[in-house]
Amino acid sequence: MARDWREYLRTQEIKTVAIDAIKPYPNNPRDNEKAVPAVAASIERFGFRNPILVDGDGVIIEGHTRRLAATRQTSRPTRWPPCA
């Protein structure tokens, strides 16, 4: 099964998407508000190293905290984060 996932991931496209086009999953069970400042600082220092995963409708599968952090960066908010 792991090989199937790796092959699937190799075929996925990573592209930049307008931050406003990415929608939070309404039933996201996590509250990571405390992690947002640290993630924002990491994005500012190192850039995006892990894309936000979205479905075909632009709803976040994984990356809610990264999305929040991208909008709250102090020096240059990310308006076009990488998504897969």
mmCIF file of the N, C-alpha and C atoms, coordinates in Angstrom:
data_MODEL
# 
_entry.id   MODEL 
# 
loop_
_atom_site.group_PDB 
_atom_site.id 
_atom_site.type_symbol 
_atom_site.label_atom_id 
_atom_site.label_alt_id 
_atom_site.label_comp_id 
_atom_site.label_asym_id 
_atom_site.label_entity_id 
_atom_site.label_seq_id 
_atom_site.pdbx_PDB_ins_code 
_atom_site.Cartn_x 
_atom_site.Cartn_y 
_atom_site.Cartn_z 
_atom_site.occupancy 
_atom_site.B_iso_or_equiv 
_atom_site.pdbx_formal_charge 
_atom_site.auth_seq_id 
_atom_site.auth_comp_id 
_atom_site.auth_asym_id 
_atom_site.auth_atom_id 
_atom_site.pdbx_PDB_model_num 
ATOM 1   N N  . MET A 1 1  ? 0.811   -1.192 0.000   1.00 0.00 ? 1  MET A N  1 
ATOM 2   C CA . MET A 1 1  ? 0.000   0.000  0.000   1.00 0.00 ? 1  MET A CA 1 
ATOM 3   C C  . MET A 1 1  ? 0.862   1.267  0.000   1.00 0.00 ? 1  MET A C  1 
ATOM 4   N N  . ALA A 1 2  ? 1.975   1.263  0.721   1.00 0.00 ? 2  ALA A N  1 
ATOM 5   C CA . ALA A 1 2  ? 2.833   2.446  0.785   1.00 0.00 ? 2  ALA A CA 1 
ATOM 6   C C  . ALA A 1 2  ? 3.359   2.807  -0.606  1.00 0.00 ? 2  ALA A C  1 
ATOM 7   N N  . ARG A 1 3  ? 3.682   1.840  -1.389  1.00 0.00 ? 3  ARG A N  1 
ATOM 8   C CA . ARG A 1 3  ? 4.168   2.123  -2.746  1.00 0.00 ? 3  ARG A CA 1 
ATOM 9   C C  . ARG A 1 3  ? 3.084   2.784  -3.588  1.00 0.00 ? 3  ARG A C  1 
ATOM 10  N N  . ASP A 1 4  ? 1.839   2.372  -3.408  1.00 0.00 ? 4  ASP A N  1 
ATOM 11  C CA . ASP A 1 4  ? 0.745   3.001  -4.133  1.00 0.00 ? 4  ASP A CA 1 
ATOM 12  C C  . ASP A 1 4  ? 0.661   4.487  -3.795  1.00 0.00 ? 4  ASP A C  1 
ATOM 13  N N  . TRP A 1 5  ? 0.797   4.835  -2.513  1.00 0.00 ? 5  TRP A N  1 
ATOM 14  C CA . TRP A 1 5  ? 0.749   6.231  -2.091  1.00 0.00 ? 5  TRP A CA 1 
ATOM 15  C C  . TRP A 1 5  ? 1.915   7.021  -2.654  1.00 0.00 ? 5  TRP A C  1 
ATOM 16  N N  . ARG A 1 6  ? 3.091   6.443  -2.623  1.00 0.00 ? 6  ARG A N  1 
ATOM 17  C CA . ARG A 1 6  ? 4.260   7.145  -3.160  1.00 0.00 ? 6  ARG A CA 1 
ATOM 18  C C  . ARG A 1 6  ? 4.083   7.426  -4.649  1.00 0.00 ? 6  ARG A C  1 
ATOM 19  N N  . GLU A 1 7  ? 3.589   6.441  -5.365  1.00 0.00 ? 7  GLU A N  1 
ATOM 20  C CA . GLU A 1 7  ? 3.356   6.638  -6.796  1.00 0.00 ? 7  GLU A CA 1 
ATOM 21  C C  . GLU A 1 7  ? 2.284   7.703  -7.024  1.00 0.00 ? 7  GLU A C  1 
ATOM 22  N N  . TYR A 1 8  ? 1.250   7.665  -6.243  1.00 0.00 ? 8  TYR A N  1 
ATOM 23  C CA . TYR A 1 8  ? 0.188   8.667  -6.350  1.00 0.00 ? 8  TYR A CA 1 
ATOM 24  C C  . TYR A 1 8  ? 0.744   10.074 -6.110  1.00 0.00 ? 8  TYR A C  1 
ATOM 25  N N  . LEU A 1 9  ? 1.564   10.217 -5.077  1.00 0.00 ? 9  LEU A N  1 
ATOM 26  C CA . LEU A 1 9  ? 2.122   11.530 -4.761  1.00 0.00 ? 9  LEU A CA 1 
ATOM 27  C C  . LEU A 1 9  ? 3.040   12.034 -5.864  1.00 0.00 ? 9  LEU A C  1 
ATOM 28  N N  . ARG A 1 10 ? 3.753   11.133 -6.514  1.00 0.00 ? 10 ARG A N  1 
ATOM 29  C CA . ARG A 1 10 ? 4.632   11.540 -7.611  1.00 0.00 ? 10 ARG A CA 1 
ATOM 30  C C  . ARG A 1 10 ? 3.854   12.134 -8.781  1.00 0.00 ? 10 ARG A C  1 
ATOM 31  N N  . THR A 1 11 ? 2.603   11.738 -8.917  1.00 0.00 ? 11 THR A N  1 
ATOM 32  C CA . THR A 1 11 ? 1.793   12.207 -10.043 1.00 0.00 ? 11 THR A CA 1 
ATOM 33  C C  . THR A 1 11 ? 1.047   13.497 -9.728  1.00 0.00 ? 11 THR A C  1 
ATOM 34  N N  . GLN A 1 12 ? 1.088   13.949 -8.488  1.00 0.00 ? 12 GLN A N  1 
ATOM 35  C CA . GLN A 1 12 ? 0.339   15.139 -8.111  1.00 0.00 ? 12 GLN A CA 1 
ATOM 36  C C  . GLN A 1 12 ? 1.071   16.414 -8.493  1.00 0.00 ? 12 GLN A C  1 
ATOM 37  N N  . GLU A 1 13 ? 0.310   17.390 -8.889  1.00 0.00 ? 13 GLU A N  1 
ATOM 38  C CA . GLU A 1 13 ? 0.853   18.672 -9.296  1.00 0.00 ? 13 GLU A CA 1 
ATOM 39  C C  . GLU A 1 13 ? 0.925   19.605 -8.094  1.00 0.00 ? 13 GLU A C  1 
ATOM 40  N N  . ILE A 1 14 ? 2.038   20.290 -7.950  1.00 0.00 ? 14 ILE A N  1 
ATOM 41  C CA . ILE A 1 14 ? 2.164   21.318 -6.923  1.00 0.00 ? 14 ILE A CA 1 
ATOM 42  C C  . ILE A 1 14 ? 2.142   22.656 -7.643  1.00 0.00 ? 14 ILE A C  1 
ATOM 43  N N  . LYS A 1 15 ? 1.219   23.511 -7.239  1.00 0.00 ? 15 LYS A N  1 
ATOM 44  C CA . LYS A 1 15 ? 1.103   24.825 -7.869  1.00 0.00 ? 15 LYS A CA 1 
ATOM 45  C C  . LYS A 1 15 ? 0.774   25.872 -6.821  1.00 0.00 ? 15 LYS A C  1 
ATOM 46  N N  . THR A 1 16 ? 1.020   27.109 -7.150  1.00 0.00 ? 16 THR A N  1 
ATOM 47  C CA . THR A 1 16 ? 0.658   28.178 -6.230  1.00 0.00 ? 16 THR A CA 1 
ATOM 48  C C  . THR A 1 16 ? -0.796  28.555 -6.472  1.00 0.00 ? 16 THR A C  1 
ATOM 49  N N  . VAL A 1 17 ? -1.485  28.858 -5.389  1.00 0.00 ? 17 VAL A N  1 
ATOM 50  C CA . VAL A 1 17 ? -2.911  29.161 -5.435  1.00 0.00 ? 17 VAL A CA 1 
ATOM 51  C C  . VAL A 1 17 ? -3.161  30.387 -4.584  1.00 0.00 ? 17 VAL A C  1 
ATOM 52  N N  . ALA A 1 18 ? -4.057  31.245 -5.013  1.00 0.00 ? 18 ALA A N  1 
ATOM 53  C CA . ALA A 1 18 ? -4.412  32.422 -4.225  1.00 0.00 ? 18 ALA A CA 1 
ATOM 54  C C  . ALA A 1 18 ? -4.939  31.980 -2.863  1.00 0.00 ? 18 ALA A C  1 
ATOM 55  N N  . ILE A 1 19 ? -4.454  32.617 -1.810  1.00 0.00 ? 19 ILE A N  1 
ATOM 56  C CA . ILE A 1 19 ? -4.823  32.224 -0.442  1.00 0.00 ? 19 ILE A CA 1 
ATOM 57  C C  . ILE A 1 19 ? -6.336  32.265 -0.238  1.00 0.00 ? 19 ILE A C  1 
ATOM 58  N N  . ASP A 1 20 ? -7.003  33.199 -0.910  1.00 0.00 ? 20 ASP A N  1 
ATOM 59  C CA . ASP A 1 20 ? -8.457  33.311 -0.773  1.00 0.00 ? 20 ASP A CA 1 
ATOM 60  C C  . ASP A 1 20 ? -9.207  32.160 -1.443  1.00 0.00 ? 20 ASP A C  1 
ATOM 61  N N  . ALA A 1 21 ? -8.532  31.439 -2.339  1.00 0.00 ? 21 ALA A N  1 
ATOM 62  C CA . ALA A 1 21 ? -9.158  30.312 -3.026  1.00 0.00 ? 21 ALA A CA 1 
ATOM 63  C C  . ALA A 1 21 ? -9.099  29.026 -2.201  1.00 0.00 ? 21 ALA A C  1 
ATOM 64  N N  . ILE A 1 22 ? -8.328  29.044 -1.113  1.00 0.00 ? 22 ILE A N  1 
ATOM 65  C CA . ILE A 1 22 ? -8.182  27.864 -0.258  1.00 0.00 ? 22 ILE A CA 1 
ATOM 66  C C  . ILE A 1 22 ? -9.181  27.977 0.886   1.00 0.00 ? 22 ILE A C  1 
ATOM 67  N N  . LYS A 1 23 ? -10.037 26.966 1.000   1.00 0.00 ? 23 LYS A N  1 
ATOM 68  C CA . LYS A 1 23 ? -11.087 27.007 2.014   1.00 0.00 ? 23 LYS A CA 1 
ATOM 69  C C  . LYS A 1 23 ? -10.798 26.012 3.138   1.00 0.00 ? 23 LYS A C  1 
ATOM 70  N N  . PRO A 1 24 ? -10.930 26.445 4.384   1.00 0.00 ? 24 PRO A N  1 
ATOM 71  C CA . PRO A 1 24 ? -10.759 25.504 5.495   1.00 0.00 ? 24 PRO A CA 1 
ATOM 72  C C  . PRO A 1 24 ? -11.839 24.422 5.467   1.00 0.00 ? 24 PRO A C  1 
ATOM 73  N N  . TYR A 1 25 ? -11.463 23.233 5.854   1.00 0.00 ? 25 TYR A N  1 
ATOM 74  C CA . TYR A 1 25 ? -12.430 22.152 5.999   1.00 0.00 ? 25 TYR A CA 1 
ATOM 75  C C  . TYR A 1 25 ? -13.299 22.479 7.214   1.00 0.00 ? 25 TYR A C  1 
ATOM 76  N N  . PRO A 1 26 ? -14.610 22.585 7.047   1.00 0.00 ? 26 PRO A N  1 
ATOM 77  C CA . PRO A 1 26 ? -15.468 23.040 8.143   1.00 0.00 ? 26 PRO A CA 1 
ATOM 78  C C  . PRO A 1 26 ? -15.468 22.121 9.367   1.00 0.00 ? 26 PRO A C  1 
ATOM 79  N N  . ASN A 1 27 ? -15.152 20.847 9.192   1.00 0.00 ? 27 ASN A N  1 
ATOM 80  C CA . ASN A 1 27 ? -15.167 19.910 10.317  1.00 0.00 ? 27 ASN A CA 1 
ATOM 81  C C  . ASN A 1 27 ? -13.773 19.595 10.835  1.00 0.00 ? 27 ASN A C  1 
ATOM 82  N N  . ASN A 1 28 ? -12.808 20.476 10.558  1.00 0.00 ? 28 ASN A N  1 
ATOM 83  C CA . ASN A 1 28 ? -11.454 20.270 11.050  1.00 0.00 ? 28 ASN A CA 1 
ATOM 84  C C  . ASN A 1 28 ? -11.489 20.200 12.588  1.00 0.00 ? 28 ASN A C  1 
ATOM 85  N N  . PRO A 1 29 ? -11.051 19.090 13.180  1.00 0.00 ? 29 PRO A N  1 
ATOM 86  C CA . PRO A 1 29 ? -11.154 18.935 14.639  1.00 0.00 ? 29 PRO A CA 1 
ATOM 87  C C  . PRO A 1 29 ? -10.032 19.626 15.421  1.00 0.00 ? 29 PRO A C  1 
ATOM 88  N N  . ARG A 1 30 ? -9.011  20.083 14.737  1.00 0.00 ? 30 ARG A N  1 
ATOM 89  C CA . ARG A 1 30 ? -7.852  20.634 15.449  1.00 0.00 ? 30 ARG A CA 1 
ATOM 90  C C  . ARG A 1 30 ? -7.970  22.130 15.689  1.00 0.00 ? 30 ARG A C  1 
ATOM 91  N N  . ASP A 1 31 ? -7.453  22.539 16.847  1.00 0.00 ? 31 ASP A N  1 
ATOM 92  C CA . ASP A 1 31 ? -7.336  23.955 17.169  1.00 0.00 ? 31 ASP A CA 1 
ATOM 93  C C  . ASP A 1 31 ? -5.863  24.221 17.414  1.00 0.00 ? 31 ASP A C  1 
ATOM 94  N N  . ASN A 1 32 ? -5.165  24.654 16.367  1.00 0.00 ? 32 ASN A N  1 
ATOM 95  C CA . ASN A 1 32 ? -3.720  24.852 16.444  1.00 0.00 ? 32 ASN A CA 1 
ATOM 96  C C  . ASN A 1 32 ? -3.347  26.323 16.522  1.00 0.00 ? 32 ASN A C  1 
ATOM 97  N N  . GLU A 1 33 ? -4.230  27.131 17.034  1.00 0.00 ? 33 GLU A N  1 
ATOM 98  C CA . GLU A 1 33 ? -3.993  28.573 17.099  1.00 0.00 ? 33 GLU A CA 1 
ATOM 99  C C  . GLU A 1 33 ? -2.672  28.904 17.791  1.00 0.00 ? 33 GLU A C  1 
ATOM 100 N N  . LYS A 1 34 ? -2.308  28.149 18.809  1.00 0.00 ? 34 LYS A N  1 
ATOM 101 C CA . LYS A 1 34 ? -1.061  28.413 19.538  1.00 0.00 ? 34 LYS A CA 1 
ATOM 102 C C  . LYS A 1 34 ? 0.178   28.165 18.674  1.00 0.00 ? 34 LYS A C  1 
ATOM 103 N N  . ALA A 1 35 ? 0.063   27.318 17.664  1.00 0.00 ? 35 ALA A N  1 
ATOM 104 C CA . ALA A 1 35 ? 1.203   26.982 16.814  1.00 0.00 ? 35 ALA A CA 1 
ATOM 105 C C  . ALA A 1 35 ? 1.403   27.976 15.674  1.00 0.00 ? 35 ALA A C  1 
ATOM 106 N N  . VAL A 1 36 ? 0.430   28.806 15.401  1.00 0.00 ? 36 VAL A N  1 
ATOM 107 C CA . VAL A 1 36 ? 0.487   29.704 14.242  1.00 0.00 ? 36 VAL A CA 1 
ATOM 108 C C  . VAL A 1 36 ? 1.702   30.634 14.258  1.00 0.00 ? 36 VAL A C  1 
ATOM 109 N N  . PRO A 1 37 ? 2.026   31.319 15.369  1.00 0.00 ? 37 PRO A N  1 
ATOM 110 C CA . PRO A 1 37 ? 3.205   32.200 15.347  1.00 0.00 ? 37 PRO A CA 1 
ATOM 111 C C  . PRO A 1 37 ? 4.509   31.474 15.011  1.00 0.00 ? 37 PRO A C  1 
ATOM 112 N N  . ALA A 1 38 ? 4.695   30.293 15.541  1.00 0.00 ? 38 ALA A N  1 
ATOM 113 C CA . ALA A 1 38 ? 5.921   29.533 15.264  1.00 0.00 ? 38 ALA A CA 1 
ATOM 114 C C  . ALA A 1 38 ? 5.969   29.082 13.803  1.00 0.00 ? 38 ALA A C  1 
ATOM 115 N N  . VAL A 1 39 ? 4.846   28.657 13.277  1.00 0.00 ? 39 VAL A N  1 
ATOM 116 C CA . VAL A 1 39 ? 4.806   28.227 11.883  1.00 0.00 ? 39 VAL A CA 1 
ATOM 117 C C  . VAL A 1 39 ? 5.021   29.436 10.964  1.00 0.00 ? 39 VAL A C  1 
ATOM 118 N N  . ALA A 1 40 ? 4.436   30.572 11.301  1.00 0.00 ? 40 ALA A N  1 
ATOM 119 C CA . ALA A 1 40 ? 4.635   31.788 10.502  1.00 0.00 ? 40 ALA A CA 1 
ATOM 120 C C  . ALA A 1 40 ? 6.106   32.194 10.489  1.00 0.00 ? 40 ALA A C  1 
ATOM 121 N N  . ALA A 1 41 ? 6.752   32.118 11.646  1.00 0.00 ? 41 ALA A N  1 
ATOM 122 C CA . ALA A 1 41 ? 8.187   32.450 11.719  1.00 0.00 ? 41 ALA A CA 1 
ATOM 123 C C  . ALA A 1 41 ? 9.011   31.486 10.875  1.00 0.00 ? 41 ALA A C  1 
ATOM 124 N N  . SER A 1 42 ? 8.644   30.220 10.881  1.00 0.00 ? 42 SER A N  1 
ATOM 125 C CA . SER A 1 42 ? 9.354   29.224 10.081  1.00 0.00 ? 42 SER A CA 1 
ATOM 126 C C  . SER A 1 42 ? 9.177   29.500 8.592   1.00 0.00 ? 42 SER A C  1 
ATOM 127 N N  . ILE A 1 43 ? 7.964   29.844 8.177   1.00 0.00 ? 43 ILE A N  1 
ATOM 128 C CA . ILE A 1 43 ? 7.715   30.148 6.766   1.00 0.00 ? 43 ILE A CA 1 
ATOM 129 C C  . ILE A 1 43 ? 8.514   31.382 6.359   1.00 0.00 ? 43 ILE A C  1 
ATOM 130 N N  . GLU A 1 44 ? 8.565   32.380 7.232   1.00 0.00 ? 44 GLU A N  1 
ATOM 131 C CA . GLU A 1 44 ? 9.341   33.584 6.919   1.00 0.00 ? 44 GLU A CA 1 
ATOM 132 C C  . GLU A 1 44 ? 10.826  33.267 6.784   1.00 0.00 ? 44 GLU A C  1 
ATOM 133 N N  . ARG A 1 45 ? 11.311  32.408 7.643   1.00 0.00 ? 45 ARG A N  1 
ATOM 134 C CA . ARG A 1 45 ? 12.747  32.103 7.641   1.00 0.00 ? 45 ARG A CA 1 
ATOM 135 C C  . ARG A 1 45 ? 13.143  31.153 6.514   1.00 0.00 ? 45 ARG A C  1 
ATOM 136 N N  . PHE A 1 46 ? 12.349  30.106 6.314   1.00 0.00 ? 46 PHE A N  1 
ATOM 137 C CA . PHE A 1 46 ? 12.737  29.052 5.386   1.00 0.00 ? 46 PHE A CA 1 
ATOM 138 C C  . PHE A 1 46 ? 11.868  28.967 4.132   1.00 0.00 ? 46 PHE A C  1 
ATOM 139 N N  . GLY A 1 47 ? 10.747  29.674 4.111   1.00 0.00 ? 47 GLY A N  1 
ATOM 140 C CA . GLY A 1 47 ? 9.796   29.557 3.009   1.00 0.00 ? 47 GLY A CA 1 
ATOM 141 C C  . GLY A 1 47 ? 8.918   28.334 3.202   1.00 0.00 ? 47 GLY A C  1 
ATOM 142 N N  . PHE A 1 48 ? 8.027   28.109 2.270   1.00 0.00 ? 48 PHE A N  1 
ATOM 143 C CA . PHE A 1 48 ? 7.159   26.928 2.330   1.00 0.00 ? 48 PHE A CA 1 
ATOM 144 C C  . PHE A 1 48 ? 7.966   25.711 1.945   1.00 0.00 ? 48 PHE A C  1 
ATOM 145 N N  . ARG A 1 49 ? 8.032   24.725 2.799   1.00 0.00 ? 49 ARG A N  1 
ATOM 146 C CA . ARG A 1 49 ? 8.724   23.474 2.521   1.00 0.00 ? 49 ARG A CA 1 
ATOM 147 C C  . ARG A 1 49 ? 7.744   22.312 2.380   1.00 0.00 ? 49 ARG A C  1 
ATOM 148 N N  . ASN A 1 50 ? 6.522   22.551 2.794   1.00 0.00 ? 50 ASN A N  1 
ATOM 149 C CA . ASN A 1 50 ? 5.498   21.516 2.785   1.00 0.00 ? 50 ASN A CA 1 
ATOM 150 C C  . ASN A 1 50 ? 4.220   22.153 2.242   1.00 0.00 ? 50 ASN A C  1 
ATOM 151 N N  . PRO A 1 51 ? 3.741   21.737 1.079   1.00 0.00 ? 51 PRO A N  1 
ATOM 152 C CA . PRO A 1 51 ? 2.571   22.394 0.508   1.00 0.00 ? 51 PRO A CA 1 
ATOM 153 C C  . PRO A 1 51 ? 1.300   22.122 1.306   1.00 0.00 ? 51 PRO A C  1 
ATOM 154 N N  . ILE A 1 52 ? 0.331   22.967 1.113   1.00 0.00 ? 52 ILE A N  1 
ATOM 155 C CA . ILE A 1 52 ? -1.004  22.761 1.681   1.00 0.00 ? 52 ILE A CA 1 
ATOM 156 C C  . ILE A 1 52 ? -1.716  21.787 0.748   1.00 0.00 ? 52 ILE A C  1 
ATOM 157 N N  . LEU A 1 53 ? -2.276  20.733 1.297   1.00 0.00 ? 53 LEU A N  1 
ATOM 158 C CA . LEU A 1 53 ? -2.984  19.753 0.476   1.00 0.00 ? 53 LEU A CA 1 
ATOM 159 C C  . LEU A 1 53 ? -4.450  20.146 0.394   1.00 0.00 ? 53 LEU A C  1 
ATOM 160 N N  . VAL A 1 54 ? -4.960  20.241 -0.825  1.00 0.00 ? 54 VAL A N  1 
ATOM 161 C CA . VAL A 1 54 ? -6.361  20.613 -1.035  1.00 0.00 ? 54 VAL A CA 1 
ATOM 162 C C  . VAL A 1 54 ? -7.024  19.614 -1.966  1.00 0.00 ? 54 VAL A C  1 
ATOM 163 N N  . ASP A 1 55 ? -8.337  19.526 -1.856  1.00 0.00 ? 55 ASP A N  1 
ATOM 164 C CA . ASP A 1 55 ? -9.072  18.665 -2.780  1.00 0.00 ? 55 ASP A CA 1 
ATOM 165 C C  . ASP A 1 55 ? -9.398  19.447 -4.048  1.00 0.00 ? 55 ASP A C  1 
ATOM 166 N N  . GLY A 1 56 ? -10.141 18.862 -4.947  1.00 0.00 ? 56 GLY A N  1 
ATOM 167 C CA . GLY A 1 56 ? -10.467 19.495 -6.219  1.00 0.00 ? 56 GLY A CA 1 
ATOM 168 C C  . GLY A 1 56 ? -11.282 20.768 -6.100  1.00 0.00 ? 56 GLY A C  1 
ATOM 169 N N  . ASP A 1 57 ? -11.934 20.951 -4.950  1.00 0.00 ? 57 ASP A N  1 
ATOM 170 C CA . ASP A 1 57 ? -12.735 22.159 -4.718  1.00 0.00 ? 57 ASP A CA 1 
ATOM 171 C C  . ASP A 1 57 ? -11.971 23.223 -3.940  1.00 0.00 ? 57 ASP A C  1 
ATOM 172 N N  . GLY A 1 58 ? -10.693 22.961 -3.648  1.00 0.00 ? 58 GLY A N  1 
ATOM 173 C CA . GLY A 1 58 ? -9.892  23.927 -2.905  1.00 0.00 ? 58 GLY A CA 1 
ATOM 174 C C  . GLY A 1 58 ? -10.085 23.868 -1.401  1.00 0.00 ? 58 GLY A C  1 
ATOM 175 N N  . VAL A 1 59 ? -10.697 22.795 -0.904  1.00 0.00 ? 59 VAL A N  1 
ATOM 176 C CA . VAL A 1 59 ? -10.896 22.619 0.533   1.00 0.00 ? 59 VAL A CA 1 
ATOM 177 C C  . VAL A 1 59 ? -9.665  21.931 1.109   1.00 0.00 ? 59 VAL A C  1 
ATOM 178 N N  . ILE A 1 60 ? -9.183  22.448 2.225   1.00 0.00 ? 60 ILE A N  1 
ATOM 179 C CA . ILE A 1 60 ? -7.958  21.930 2.825   1.00 0.00 ? 60 ILE A CA 1 
ATOM 180 C C  . ILE A 1 60 ? -8.150  20.508 3.342   1.00 0.00 ? 60 ILE A C  1 
ATOM 181 N N  . ILE A 1 61 ? -7.241  19.643 2.937   1.00 0.00 ? 61 ILE A N  1 
ATOM 182 C CA . ILE A 1 61 ? -7.168  18.288 3.471   1.00 0.00 ? 61 ILE A CA 1 
ATOM 183 C C  . ILE A 1 61 ? -6.159  18.283 4.618   1.00 0.00 ? 61 ILE A C  1 
ATOM 184 N N  . GLU A 1 62 ? -5.031  18.939 4.373   1.00 0.00 ? 62 GLU A N  1 
ATOM 185 C CA . GLU A 1 62 ? -3.974  19.047 5.384   1.00 0.00 ? 62 GLU A CA 1 
ATOM 186 C C  . GLU A 1 62 ? -3.271  20.387 5.193   1.00 0.00 ? 62 GLU A C  1 
ATOM 187 N N  . GLY A 1 63 ? -3.147  21.141 6.281   1.00 0.00 ? 63 GLY A N  1 
ATOM 188 C CA . GLY A 1 63 ? -2.419  22.398 6.190   1.00 0.00 ? 63 GLY A CA 1 
ATOM 189 C C  . GLY A 1 63 ? -3.167  23.610 6.712   1.00 0.00 ? 63 GLY A C  1 
ATOM 190 N N  . HIS A 1 64 ? -4.153  23.397 7.565   1.00 0.00 ? 64 HIS A N  1 
ATOM 191 C CA . HIS A 1 64 ? -4.909  24.520 8.125   1.00 0.00 ? 64 HIS A CA 1 
ATOM 192 C C  . HIS A 1 64 ? -3.998  25.511 8.853   1.00 0.00 ? 64 HIS A C  1 
ATOM 193 N N  . THR A 1 65 ? -3.065  24.995 9.631   1.00 0.00 ? 65 THR A N  1 
ATOM 194 C CA . THR A 1 65 ? -2.164  25.873 10.393  1.00 0.00 ? 65 THR A CA 1 
ATOM 195 C C  . THR A 1 65 ? -1.238  26.631 9.449   1.00 0.00 ? 65 THR A C  1 
ATOM 196 N N  . ARG A 1 66 ? -0.756  25.964 8.408   1.00 0.00 ? 66 ARG A N  1 
ATOM 197 C CA . ARG A 1 66 ? 0.093   26.640 7.426   1.00 0.00 ? 66 ARG A CA 1 
ATOM 198 C C  . ARG A 1 66 ? -0.662  27.759 6.723   1.00 0.00 ? 66 ARG A C  1 
ATOM 199 N N  . ARG A 1 67 ? -1.932  27.542 6.425   1.00 0.00 ? 67 ARG A N  1 
ATOM 200 C CA . ARG A 1 67 ? -2.729  28.585 5.780   1.00 0.00 ? 67 ARG A CA 1 
ATOM 201 C C  . ARG A 1 67 ? -2.862  29.794 6.696   1.00 0.00 ? 67 ARG A C  1 
ATOM 202 N N  . LEU A 1 68 ? -3.209  29.549 7.960   1.00 0.00 ? 68 LEU A N  1 
ATOM 203 C CA . LEU A 1 68 ? -3.317  30.658 8.908   1.00 0.00 ? 68 LEU A CA 1 
ATOM 204 C C  . LEU A 1 68 ? -1.989  31.382 9.068   1.00 0.00 ? 68 LEU A C  1 
ATOM 205 N N  . ALA A 1 69 ? -0.921  30.618 9.173   1.00 0.00 ? 69 ALA A N  1 
ATOM 206 C CA . ALA A 1 69 ? 0.405   31.223 9.347   1.00 0.00 ? 69 ALA A CA 1 
ATOM 207 C C  . ALA A 1 69 ? 0.796   32.046 8.131   1.00 0.00 ? 69 ALA A C  1 
ATOM 208 N N  . ALA A 1 70 ? 0.450   31.577 6.946   1.00 0.00 ? 70 ALA A N  1 
ATOM 209 C CA . ALA A 1 70 ? 0.802   32.305 5.727   1.00 0.00 ? 70 ALA A CA 1 
ATOM 210 C C  . ALA A 1 70 ? 0.144   33.676 5.695   1.00 0.00 ? 70 ALA A C  1 
ATOM 211 N N  . THR A 1 71 ? -1.029  33.798 6.254   1.00 0.00 ? 71 THR A N  1 
ATOM 212 C CA . THR A 1 71 ? -1.730  35.082 6.240   1.00 0.00 ? 71 THR A CA 1 
ATOM 213 C C  . THR A 1 71 ? -1.289  35.994 7.376   1.00 0.00 ? 71 THR A C  1 
ATOM 214 N N  . ARG A 1 72 ? -0.557  35.464 8.339   1.00 0.00 ? 72 ARG A N  1 
ATOM 215 C CA . ARG A 1 72 ? -0.177  36.258 9.511   1.00 0.00 ? 72 ARG A CA 1 
ATOM 216 C C  . ARG A 1 72 ? 1.311   36.558 9.596   1.00 0.00 ? 72 ARG A C  1 
ATOM 217 N N  . GLN A 1 73 ? 2.048   36.288 8.547   1.00 0.00 ? 73 GLN A N  1 
ATOM 218 C CA . GLN A 1 73 ? 3.465   36.625 8.551   1.00 0.00 ? 73 GLN A CA 1 
ATOM 219 C C  . GLN A 1 73 ? 3.608   38.136 8.684   1.00 0.00 ? 73 GLN A C  1 
ATOM 220 N N  . THR A 1 74 ? 4.610   38.552 9.396   1.00 0.00 ? 74 THR A N  1 
ATOM 221 C CA . THR A 1 74 ? 4.764   39.979 9.652   1.00 0.00 ? 74 THR A CA 1 
ATOM 222 C C  . THR A 1 74 ? 5.426   40.731 8.510   1.00 0.00 ? 74 THR A C  1 
ATOM 223 N N  . SER A 1 75 ? 6.488   40.207 7.932   1.00 0.00 ? 75 SER A N  1 
ATOM 224 C CA . SER A 1 75 ? 7.217   40.974 6.931   1.00 0.00 ? 75 SER A CA 1 
ATOM 225 C C  . SER A 1 75 ? 6.604   40.886 5.539   1.00 0.00 ? 75 SER A C  1 
ATOM 226 N N  . ARG A 1 76 ? 6.143   39.710 5.158   1.00 0.00 ? 76 ARG A N  1 
ATOM 227 C CA . ARG A 1 76 ? 5.556   39.558 3.832   1.00 0.00 ? 76 ARG A CA 1 
ATOM 228 C C  . ARG A 1 76 ? 4.555   38.397 3.840   1.00 0.00 ? 76 ARG A C  1 
ATOM 229 N N  . PRO A 1 77 ? 3.286   38.707 4.079   1.00 0.00 ? 77 PRO A N  1 
ATOM 230 C CA . PRO A 1 77 ? 2.284   37.633 4.082   1.00 0.00 ? 77 PRO A CA 1 
ATOM 231 C C  . PRO A 1 77 ? 2.280   36.886 2.761   1.00 0.00 ? 77 PRO A C  1 
ATOM 232 N N  . THR A 1 78 ? 2.116   35.589 2.829   1.00 0.00 ? 78 THR A N  1 
ATOM 233 C CA . THR A 1 78 ? 2.076   34.752 1.632   1.00 0.00 ? 78 THR A CA 1 
ATOM 234 C C  . THR A 1 78 ? 0.667   34.780 1.066   1.00 0.00 ? 78 THR A C  1 
ATOM 235 N N  . ARG A 1 79 ? 0.540   35.273 -0.118  1.00 0.00 ? 79 ARG A N  1 
ATOM 236 C CA . ARG A 1 79 ? -0.763  35.313 -0.777  1.00 0.00 ? 79 ARG A CA 1 
ATOM 237 C C  . ARG A 1 79 ? -0.938  34.186 -1.783  1.00 0.00 ? 79 ARG A C  1 
ATOM 238 N N  . TRP A 1 80 ? 0.157   33.518 -2.142  1.00 0.00 ? 80 TRP A N  1 
ATOM 239 C CA . TRP A 1 80 ? 0.113   32.442 -3.131  1.00 0.00 ? 80 TRP A CA 1 
ATOM 240 C C  . TRP A 1 80 ? 0.895   31.237 -2.610  1.00 0.00 ? 80 TRP A C  1 
ATOM 241 N N  . PRO A 1 81 ? 0.377   30.518 -1.606  1.00 0.00 ? 81 PRO A N  1 
ATOM 242 C CA . PRO A 1 81 ? 1.129   29.374 -1.077  1.00 0.00 ? 81 PRO A CA 1 
ATOM 243 C C  . PRO A 1 81 ? 1.092   28.185 -2.044  1.00 0.00 ? 81 PRO A C  1 
ATOM 244 N N  . PRO A 1 82 ? 2.101   27.306 -1.957  1.00 0.00 ? 82 PRO A N  1 
ATOM 245 C CA . PRO A 1 82 ? 2.091   26.115 -2.778  1.00 0.00 ? 82 PRO A CA 1 
ATOM 246 C C  . PRO A 1 82 ? 1.031   25.129 -2.284  1.00 0.00 ? 82 PRO A C  1 
ATOM 247 N N  . CYS A 1 83 ? 0.323   24.546 -3.208  1.00 0.00 ? 83 CYS A N  1 
ATOM 248 C CA . CYS A 1 83 ? -0.712  23.556 -2.875  1.00 0.00 ? 83 CYS A CA 1 
ATOM 249 C C  . CYS A 1 83 ? -0.562  22.336 -3.758  1.00 0.00 ? 83 CYS A C  1 
ATOM 250 N N  . ALA A 1 84 ? -0.961  21.218 -3.209  1.00 0.00 ? 84 ALA A N  1 
ATOM 251 C CA . ALA A 1 84 ? -0.939  19.967 -3.982  1.00 0.00 ? 84 ALA A CA 1 
ATOM 252 C C  . ALA A 1 84 ? -2.311  19.342 -3.905  1.00 0.00 ? 84 ALA A C  1 
# 
